[in-house]
Amino acid sequence: MYIYRDLFWRDVAWRLQRQLEDYFHDRKLGEVFNAPLDVILTPHDIFEPDLLVVADPDHATTRGVEQPPLLVVEILSPSTRKVDRGLKFRRYAELGILHCWIVDPDINRVECFRLDSGAYRLAIEGEGDTKLTHPDWDGLVIDVARLWSKSLFA
């Protein structure tokens, strides 16, 4: 069961990364990266989100990403759920990351948060077999159903 869960988590991350790349790369709006990659925001705030989008290529250095990325994505697992929804989520907002998405494979849900007055507010959410059209990026549609697919070709 543990091995299956780990593989499923990686598949979800890979499928979301592909959709983000199709949008951000095609429009030259940003570069999509996956873990492991450090996001170094202060000497004491070094994070490793599961996926991230960097709008300015100068923010990526040989050490990692050294300015707030445009978007961070955390894919919840039993071992990271509490930290991803708690400490990391709060610090990302406090440190000025404009967008944070929480992906929960256990309940097939994607929550997209936007920074507003120093805190995250839910911008849009989708679950199950919906398509999520993000209000902040014209034309960004995430096929949520593809994230949970068991097919090799999703």
Secondary structure, DSSP 8 states (H G I E B T S, - for coil): -HHHHHHHHHHHHHHHHHHHHHHHTTTTS-EEEESS--EEEETTEEE--SEEEES-GGGB-SS-B-S--SEEEEE--TTTHHHHHTHHHHHHHHTT-SEEEEEETTTTEEEEEEEETTEEEEEEEEETT-EEE-TTSTT-EEEHHHHH---TT-
